[in-house]
């Protein structure tokens, strides 16, 4: 679990907006933060892990 500096849990909307901002800066295709989990699992399976 990720938190703000004061220890409060991050709001889902904050994580979504931050992820989208970083995704755009990195030039990655449109995907959701949750979709990133599925992408990682697919890549692991494809690599034989």
URFENWO-V133081 format. One line per field, one symbol per residue. psi: psi as a letter, one per 20 degrees, with the letter a starting at -180 (. if undefined). burial: I if it has 9 or more other C-alpha atoms within 8 Angstrom, else O. A space follows every 50 residues. Layout:
BEGIN
psi: ???
burial: ???
END
This chain:
BEGIN
psi: pqrrhjiqqqphhgggggggghgghikqrpqrghhhghgggghgghij.
burial: OOIOOOOOOIOOOOIIOOIIOOIIOOOOOOOOIOOIOOOOOOOIOOOOO
END
